[in-house]
């Protein structure tokens, strides 16, 4: 199959989007970034068009000439307990995505690739869910529920429009360049000799996947090496206490920095993913310790870092 020439990307200036865009350029793709942010936020080689998940309609020329869409933009609540976030998740993640598929159909785009959260699988920790497993989030329900519905509705609309559809169900992403989230916060505290307080006995866990592995998985998707859902993770579950211990060892800090408080909470986190399908496509995820080592080196090399 011939390689598509022009890829429309939403969320291209986000953490995953930045890494994906860099990988895509290296593989010879031209990119059209759909974004609320100015053109100066992107590589000069990229086209930039205005885009918002809140828009009721999109201009007819927004996707003109594009071979496919990689949809990464999403609304993530700042407070998952705030019921007002439910409406925003619905409007942006579900309706916004459906309007984008409609625009793709009008423009003759023939492939739609989107990302959702693998944390929407039913949290049965002793089982690793494959792509056919049941999905029923028991925490972060407004966001994870909207991502489930985003996938379902987009798949239906793509089928009606004759658009090839792939969806990557991604676990907890981390990596160099991440400025917010659990791992960057823990790493920065430990690197600077600040104690880390792990509530719930440090037993909360997740499947952490390196950001470059997510970017490589997206490249597989746009090259049409798979269709339908694809789990993207490491295939291993790591708890907070295990994670903090790795970071303390990497930065050669005292284990006394780790302060474990309380008993295991009602929310133990998320299971490891079954990534057999990902492996069958030839993608071997990076081990967590390798990714954490790259992050540690990056932190050590920052001018303001007082580590080692």
C-alpha positions as CSV (number, residue, x, y, z in Angstrom):
1,X,0.0,0.0,0.0
2,X,1.3,3.5,-0.8
3,X,2.2,5.7,2.0
4,X,-0.2,8.6,2.7
5,X,1.3,12.0,2.1
6,X,-0.6,14.4,4.3
7,X,-1.8,13.6,7.8
8,X,-4.1,15.8,9.8
9,X,-3.3,15.8,13.5
10,X,-5.3,17.0,16.5
11,X,-3.5,17.5,19.8
12,X,-0.2,17.7,18.0
13,X,1.4,20.0,20.5
14,X,0.5,17.8,23.5
15,X,2.9,15.3,25.1
16,X,2.0,12.3,22.8
17,X,1.3,14.6,19.8
18,X,4.7,16.2,19.9
19,X,6.5,12.8,19.9
20,X,4.2,11.4,17.2
21,X,4.7,14.4,15.0
22,X,8.5,14.1,15.2
23,X,8.3,10.4,14.4
24,X,5.9,11.0,11.5
25,X,8.1,13.7,9.9
26,X,11.1,11.3,10.1
27,X,9.1,8.8,8.1
28,X,8.4,11.2,5.4
29,X,4.8,12.3,6.3
30,X,3.6,15.9,5.8
31,X,1.5,17.1,8.7
32,X,-1.4,19.5,9.0
33,X,-1.8,20.4,12.6
34,X,-5.4,21.2,13.7
35,X,-5.1,23.3,16.8
36,X,-6.2,26.3,18.9
37,X,-2.5,27.2,19.3
38,X,-0.6,29.5,16.9
39,X,1.6,28.2,14.1
40,X,4.7,29.2,16.1
41,X,3.9,26.3,18.5
42,X,4.7,23.8,15.8
43,X,7.6,22.8,13.5
44,X,7.9,25.3,10.6
45,X,7.5,22.4,8.1
46,X,3.9,21.7,9.3
47,X,0.7,23.3,8.0
48,X,-1.5,24.7,10.8
49,X,-5.3,25.2,10.7
50,X,-7.5,26.5,13.5
51,X,-9.4,23.8,15.3
52,X,-11.5,23.4,18.5
53,X,-13.4,20.5,19.9
54,X,-16.1,23.0,20.9
55,X,-16.8,24.1,17.3
56,X,-20.3,23.4,16.0
57,X,-19.0,23.1,12.4
58,X,-15.7,22.9,10.6
59,X,-14.8,24.7,7.4
60,X,-14.9,22.5,4.3
61,X,-11.3,23.1,3.5
62,X,-9.9,22.2,6.9
63,X,-9.2,18.6,5.8
64,X,-9.0,19.1,2.1
65,X,-6.2,17.0,0.6
66,X,-5.6,15.0,3.8
67,X,-5.2,11.2,3.4
68,X,-6.0,10.5,7.0
69,X,-6.6,11.9,10.5
70,X,-4.7,11.1,13.8
71,X,-7.1,12.3,16.5
72,X,-5.2,12.9,19.8
73,X,-7.0,16.0,21.2
74,X,-9.2,15.4,24.3
75,X,-10.7,17.1,27.3
76,X,-9.1,15.8,30.5
77,X,-10.8,17.1,33.7
78,X,-8.7,18.9,36.2
79,X,-11.0,17.5,39.0
80,X,-12.4,14.1,38.2
81,X,-14.9,14.5,41.0
82,X,-16.5,17.6,39.6
83,X,-19.8,16.7,38.1
84,X,-19.7,19.7,35.8
85,X,-16.8,18.0,34.0
86,X,-19.2,15.4,32.7
87,X,-20.8,17.8,30.3
88,X,-17.5,19.0,29.0
89,X,-16.2,15.5,28.5
90,X,-19.4,14.7,26.6
91,X,-19.3,17.8,24.5
92,X,-15.6,17.7,23.6
93,X,-14.6,14.1,23.6
94,X,-17.8,12.6,22.1
95,X,-19.6,15.2,20.1
96,X,-16.3,17.0,19.1
97,X,-15.0,13.7,17.7
98,X,-18.2,12.9,15.9
99,X,-18.1,16.3,14.2
100,X,-14.5,15.6,13.2
101,X,-15.5,12.3,11.6
102,X,-18.4,14.1,9.8
103,X,-15.8,16.6,8.4
104,X,-13.6,13.8,7.4
105,X,-16.4,12.2,5.4
106,X,-17.2,15.4,3.6
107,X,-13.5,15.9,2.7
108,X,-13.1,12.3,1.4
109,X,-10.6,11.3,4.1
110,X,-10.4,7.5,4.1
111,X,-8.8,6.6,7.4
112,X,-9.4,7.8,10.9
113,X,-7.1,6.9,13.8
114,X,-7.9,7.9,17.4
115,X,-6.6,7.3,20.9
116,X,-8.6,6.4,23.9
117,X,-7.7,5.3,27.4
118,X,-7.1,1.6,28.3
119,X,-7.9,2.5,31.9
120,X,-11.5,2.2,30.9
121,X,-11.3,-1.6,31.1
122,X,-13.0,-3.2,34.1
123,X,-10.4,-3.1,36.8
124,X,-9.8,-6.8,37.5
125,X,-6.2,-6.8,38.6
126,X,-5.6,-10.5,38.3
127,X,-6.5,-10.5,34.6
128,X,-4.8,-8.7,31.8
129,X,-7.5,-7.4,29.5
130,X,-7.2,-8.0,25.7
131,X,-9.0,-6.0,23.1
132,X,-12.2,-8.1,23.6
133,X,-12.4,-7.6,27.4
134,X,-15.2,-5.8,29.1
135,X,-14.9,-2.1,29.7
136,X,-16.4,-0.5,32.8
137,X,-14.4,2.2,34.5
138,X,-15.0,2.5,38.3
139,X,-13.0,5.7,38.8
140,X,-12.5,8.9,36.7
141,X,-15.9,8.0,35.3
142,X,-16.7,11.2,33.5
143,X,-13.5,11.1,31.5
144,X,-13.1,7.4,30.9
145,X,-16.8,7.0,30.2
146,X,-16.6,9.7,27.5
147,X,-13.5,8.1,25.9
148,X,-15.4,4.8,25.7
149,X,-18.3,6.5,24.0
150,X,-16.0,8.4,21.8
151,X,-14.6,5.1,20.5
152,X,-18.0,3.5,20.1
153,X,-19.7,6.4,18.3
154,X,-16.7,7.2,16.0
155,X,-16.5,3.5,15.0
156,X,-20.2,3.5,14.1
157,X,-20.0,6.8,12.1
158,X,-16.8,5.7,10.3
159,X,-18.5,2.5,9.2
160,X,-21.5,4.4,7.9
161,X,-19.2,6.8,6.0
162,X,-16.9,4.1,4.6
163,X,-13.9,5.4,6.6
164,X,-11.3,2.9,7.8
165,X,-11.0,3.2,11.5
166,X,-8.3,2.2,14.1
167,X,-8.3,3.0,17.8
168,X,-5.4,2.8,20.2
169,X,-6.3,2.0,23.8
170,X,-3.4,3.5,25.6
171,X,-2.4,2.9,29.2
172,X,-0.5,5.4,31.5
173,X,2.0,7.3,29.3
174,X,5.3,8.7,30.6
175,X,8.6,9.8,29.2
176,X,11.2,12.5,28.6
177,X,9.6,15.9,28.1
178,X,6.5,15.2,30.3
179,X,5.8,18.2,32.6
180,X,2.9,16.9,34.6
181,X,1.7,13.6,35.9
182,X,2.6,11.0,38.5
183,X,6.1,9.9,37.3
184,X,7.5,13.4,36.6
185,X,6.3,14.6,40.0
186,X,7.9,11.6,41.8
187,X,11.1,11.8,39.8
188,X,11.5,15.6,40.5
189,X,10.9,15.2,44.2
190,X,13.3,12.3,44.6
191,X,16.0,14.0,42.4
192,X,15.9,17.0,44.7
193,X,15.8,15.1,47.9
194,X,12.2,15.8,48.7
195,X,10.2,13.1,50.5
196,X,7.4,11.4,48.6
197,X,4.3,10.5,50.4
198,X,2.5,7.5,49.0
199,X,-1.1,7.1,50.3
200,X,-3.1,3.9,50.2
201,X,0.0,1.9,51.2
202,X,1.6,2.7,47.9
203,X,-0.4,-0.1,46.3
204,X,-2.0,2.0,43.5
205,X,-0.7,0.6,40.2
206,X,-0.9,1.0,36.5
207,X,0.6,-0.2,33.2
208,X,3.2,2.5,32.3
209,X,4.1,2.8,28.6
210,X,6.9,4.9,27.2
211,X,5.8,7.8,25.0
212,X,8.0,6.8,22.0
213,X,6.3,3.4,22.0
214,X,2.9,5.2,21.7
215,X,4.3,7.2,18.8
216,X,5.6,4.1,17.1
217,X,2.2,2.4,17.6
218,X,0.5,5.4,15.9
219,X,2.8,5.0,13.0
220,X,1.8,1.3,12.7
221,X,-1.8,2.5,12.7
222,X,-1.4,5.1,9.9
223,X,0.5,2.6,7.8
224,X,-2.6,0.4,8.1
225,X,-0.8,-2.5,9.6
226,X,-3.9,-3.1,11.8
227,X,-7.5,-2.1,12.1
228,X,-9.9,-1.9,15.0
229,X,-8.7,-1.6,18.6
230,X,-5.2,-2.1,19.7
231,X,-3.9,-2.2,23.3
232,X,-0.8,-0.1,23.7
233,X,1.0,-0.6,27.0
234,X,4.0,-2.4,28.5
235,X,2.2,-5.5,29.6
236,X,3.2,-5.0,33.2
237,X,1.6,-3.5,36.2
238,X,3.8,-1.4,38.5
239,X,2.7,0.0,41.9
240,X,3.6,3.3,43.4
241,X,6.0,1.8,45.9
242,X,7.7,-0.2,43.2
243,X,8.0,3.0,41.0
244,X,9.3,5.1,43.8
245,X,11.9,2.5,44.7
246,X,13.2,2.4,41.1
247,X,13.5,6.1,41.1
248,X,15.3,6.3,44.4
249,X,17.8,3.7,43.2
250,X,18.3,5.5,39.8
251,X,19.1,8.8,41.6
252,X,21.1,7.1,44.3
253,X,19.0,8.6,47.0
254,X,18.0,7.2,50.4
255,X,15.0,5.0,50.6
256,X,14.0,7.0,53.7
257,X,12.6,9.6,51.2
258,X,9.7,7.1,50.5
259,X,6.9,7.7,53.1
260,X,4.2,5.1,52.8
261,X,0.9,6.1,54.5
262,X,-2.3,4.2,55.2
263,X,-3.7,0.9,53.9
264,X,-4.6,-0.1,50.4
265,X,-7.3,2.1,49.1
266,X,-10.6,1.1,47.5
267,X,-9.1,2.2,44.2
268,X,-6.0,0.0,43.6
269,X,-5.5,1.4,40.1
270,X,-5.5,-0.5,36.8
271,X,-4.4,-3.9,35.5
272,X,-1.6,-4.7,33.1
273,X,-2.7,-4.9,29.5
274,X,-2.6,-7.9,27.3
275,X,-0.4,-6.6,24.5
276,X,-0.2,-9.8,22.4
277,X,-1.6,-8.1,19.4
278,X,0.9,-5.2,19.7
279,X,3.8,-7.7,20.0
280,X,2.5,-9.6,16.9
281,X,2.9,-6.3,14.9
282,X,6.5,-6.3,15.8
283,X,6.5,-3.6,18.5
284,X,8.4,-4.5,21.6
285,X,7.7,-1.9,24.4
286,X,10.5,-0.4,26.3
287,X,11.0,-1.8,29.8
288,X,10.0,0.7,32.6
289,X,13.5,0.8,34.0
290,X,14.9,1.8,30.6
291,X,12.4,4.7,30.3
292,X,12.9,5.9,33.8
293,X,16.7,5.9,33.2
294,X,16.2,8.2,30.2
295,X,14.0,10.5,32.3
296,X,16.6,10.5,35.1
297,X,19.4,11.4,32.7
298,X,17.3,14.2,31.3
299,X,16.6,15.6,34.8
300,X,20.3,15.4,35.7
301,X,21.3,17.3,32.6
302,X,18.9,20.2,33.4
303,X,20.9,23.3,34.4
304,X,18.7,23.8,37.5
305,X,18.9,20.2,38.7
306,X,20.9,19.6,41.9
307,X,21.2,15.8,41.5
308,X,24.1,13.4,41.9
